[in-house]
Amino acid sequence: MNGRGMTRRDFGKVGLAASFAAWTARRAAAETNSDTLRIGLIGCGGRGTGAARDILNERNENVQLIALADVFEDRLNGCRNSLENDGDEAISGRTNVDDEHCFVGLNAYQQLLETDVDVVLNATPPFATPRHVEAIVDAGKHVFAEKPAAVDPVGVRRVIAAAEKAEEQGLSFVAGTQRRHQQEYVQTIEQIHDGAIGEVLAMQAYWCGGYPWSREREEGWSDLEYRIRNWNFYSWTSGANIVEQHVHNLDVMNWVKNGHPQSVFASGGRAWMPEEEIYGDIWDNFSCDFEYPDGTHMYSFSRWWPGGTDGSVHERVTGSEGVSSCTDMGESGINPFVQEHINLVNSIRGDGPYCNEGRELAHATLTAIMGRMSAYTGRRILWNEALESDLSIVPDELDFDLEYPVGPIPVPGDA
Ligand SMILES: NC(=O)c1ccc[n+]([C@@H]2O[C@H](COP(=O)([O-])OP(=O)(O)OC[C@H]3O[C@@H](n4cnc5c(N)ncnc54)[C@H](O)[C@@H]3O)[C@@H](O)[C@H]2O)c1
């Protein structure tokens, strides 16, 4: 299926009998999902509100948003008001969330999963994604999960396991790596796979942009509230820019190669971020040399730097017979943020190919994490070393009464 979703063949290790069981489960799931699909959203911030709009788009028939969950009431209310008052009738008319289906707090996601929602959109900051995705699949719901999959290898493994379980249960799993649903990418990468630029010799990936929004700490906010509300800048909440945003470009590179790197050698630093709580403990730039099993190198550059610096967000593939931007041989189509939700609903109803992008999302995330691990330690990191690593940076216990000190800022050679 052109790499935009996981087929049984891509899943590889699933045996024939297990594959048949998964196919049967998918048929059964499709039959029970022909009526109205009830949607729940976990993480009602900017992207979550956008994802709700995207799945309620007019092309998706018989979908209703019925439940919301967020750790903070003001975020949930902002999302609910915005959707209920949307000028597009397809969105406001199909936002039917009553007070009993609004859940607030750190366990709100579990309460939402106890309702009769069929599909759950998770758009929380990355630290919470593995826990939520695991719970969504355990509850037997279809998944849309924003990128990245996790912030550490332990979280990545949880998402891989959840994706495999989703396959066994016939549950669809679409990821917020929307380039996989963008026609320019889909058509161009298909042509690259068909040999349009010859043998792929080298690749480059860039997410060099300005730094994202930040928030000053307000009076009365505990450590945890501040970390979650200003989540971009702490390693354990966002994974750092290489994981949080560059994952998009790394996913495209893995897609071109139909695989993942076997090693990485990286460096980076903290060039401009003043050492203040608001800017957390992450580095602001990473440069990585990834090597794939066939010897192809991919050079990756990611940074969050202030205004006045040049930005660049793109990919480039050099082949033996040409060069491609990964979009230059395709035609533009439907907005990929919308297309991914059309593909999700079609997958759930059996009206289109089955989508399970959980493993691809997890692999792109691990690619980014191994780059960060190499930069922070100053060591070459192998894929298997990262995949099997016990590195777990999200605190076991999340409690508004506990303290979550910032740092230390990584120093190569220390870890
Ligand atoms: N695909 C894309 O291009 C794209 C674009 C933007 C953001 N994103 C992703 O979407 C996610 C959210 O980003 P955002 O910009 O919307 O951030 P945001 O801060 O606006 O929204 C996050 C929301 O999640 C809530 N939240 C945090 N922890 C929670 C928990 N444990 N349980 C329930 N709710 C919780 C927050 O209160 C907030 O309302 C991130 O993973 C980000 O990478 C993807």
The ligand as an SDF file (V2000), in Angstrom:
LIG
                    3D

 44 48  0  0  0  0  0  0  0  0999 V2000
    1.5020   16.5000   12.8310 N   0  0  0  0  0  0  0  0  0  0  0  0
    1.9030   17.7300   13.0010 C   0  0  0  0  0  0  0  0  0  0  0  0
    2.3700   18.3970   12.0680 O   0  0  0  0  0  0  0  0  0  0  0  0
    1.8000   18.3550   14.3740 C   0  0  0  0  0  0  0  0  0  0  0  0
    1.6820   19.7360   14.5080 C   0  0  0  0  0  0  0  0  0  0  0  0
    1.5930   20.2790   15.7970 C   0  0  0  0  0  0  0  0  0  0  0  0
    1.6530   19.4290   16.9080 C   0  0  0  0  0  0  0  0  0  0  0  0
    1.7690   18.0850   16.7230 N   0  0  0  0  0  0  0  0  0  0  0  0
    1.8650   17.1770   17.8900 C   0  0  0  0  0  0  0  0  0  0  0  0
    0.6580   17.2380   18.6430 O   0  0  0  0  0  0  0  0  0  0  0  0
    0.9410   17.0710   20.0150 C   0  0  0  0  0  0  0  0  0  0  0  0
    0.3140   18.2480   20.7930 C   0  0  0  0  0  0  0  0  0  0  0  0
    0.8800   19.4520   20.3310 O   0  0  0  0  0  0  0  0  0  0  0  0
    0.0990   20.8530   20.5250 P   0  0  0  0  0  0  0  0  0  0  0  0
    0.8300   21.8360   19.7120 O   0  0  0  0  0  0  0  0  0  0  0  0
   -1.3420   20.6460   20.3010 O   0  0  0  0  0  0  0  0  0  0  0  0
    0.3530   21.1520   22.0720 O   0  0  0  0  0  0  0  0  0  0  0  0
   -0.6520   21.8780   23.0920 P   0  0  0  0  0  0  0  0  0  0  0  0
    0.1150   22.1800   24.3230 O   0  0  0  0  0  0  0  0  0  0  0  0
   -1.3740   22.9850   22.4020 O   0  0  0  0  0  0  0  0  0  0  0  0
   -1.7280   20.7440   23.4010 O   0  0  0  0  0  0  0  0  0  0  0  0
   -1.4470   19.6150   24.1910 C   0  0  0  0  0  0  0  0  0  0  0  0
   -2.6640   19.3630   25.0600 C   0  0  0  0  0  0  0  0  0  0  0  0
   -2.5010   18.1190   25.7550 O   0  0  0  0  0  0  0  0  0  0  0  0
   -2.9080   18.3140   27.1040 C   0  0  0  0  0  0  0  0  0  0  0  0
   -2.2380   17.3130   27.9340 N   0  0  0  0  0  0  0  0  0  0  0  0
   -0.9460   17.2950   28.3540 C   0  0  0  0  0  0  0  0  0  0  0  0
   -0.7010   16.1790   29.0500 N   0  0  0  0  0  0  0  0  0  0  0  0
   -1.8560   15.4820   29.0870 C   0  0  0  0  0  0  0  0  0  0  0  0
   -2.2310   14.2450   29.6870 C   0  0  0  0  0  0  0  0  0  0  0  0
   -1.3430   13.4960   30.3780 N   0  0  0  0  0  0  0  0  0  0  0  0
   -3.5190   13.8430   29.5480 N   0  0  0  0  0  0  0  0  0  0  0  0
   -4.4190   14.5940   28.8620 C   0  0  0  0  0  0  0  0  0  0  0  0
   -4.1130   15.7810   28.2800 N   0  0  0  0  0  0  0  0  0  0  0  0
   -2.8360   16.2150   28.3860 C   0  0  0  0  0  0  0  0  0  0  0  0
   -2.4920   19.7420   27.4080 C   0  0  0  0  0  0  0  0  0  0  0  0
   -3.1420   20.2770   28.5370 O   0  0  0  0  0  0  0  0  0  0  0  0
   -2.8640   20.4450   26.1220 C   0  0  0  0  0  0  0  0  0  0  0  0
   -4.1960   20.8810   26.1060 O   0  0  0  0  0  0  0  0  0  0  0  0
    2.4570   16.9580   20.1340 C   0  0  0  0  0  0  0  0  0  0  0  0
    2.8430   15.6180   20.1830 O   0  0  0  0  0  0  0  0  0  0  0  0
    2.9660   17.5650   18.8400 C   0  0  0  0  0  0  0  0  0  0  0  0
    4.1850   17.0380   18.4010 O   0  0  0  0  0  0  0  0  0  0  0  0
    1.8260   17.5300   15.4860 C   0  0  0  0  0  0  0  0  0  0  0  0
  1  2  1  0
  2  3  2  0
  2  4  1  0
  4  5  1  0
  4 44  2  0
  5  6  2  0
  6  7  1  0
  7  8  2  0
  8  9  1  0
  8 44  1  0
  9 10  1  0
  9 42  1  0
 10 11  1  0
 11 12  1  0
 11 40  1  0
 12 13  1  0
 13 14  1  0
 14 15  2  0
 14 16  1  0
 14 17  1  0
 17 18  1  0
 18 19  2  0
 18 20  1  0
 18 21  1  0
 21 22  1  0
 22 23  1  0
 23 24  1  0
 23 38  1  0
 24 25  1  0
 25 26  1  0
 25 36  1  0
 26 27  1  0
 26 35  1  0
 27 28  2  0
 28 29  1  0
 29 30  1  0
 29 35  2  0
 30 31  1  0
 30 32  2  0
 32 33  1  0
 33 34  2  0
 34 35  1  0
 36 37  1  0
 36 38  1  0
 38 39  1  0
 40 41  1  0
 40 42  1  0
 42 43  1  0
M  CHG  2   8   1  16  -1
M  END
$$$$
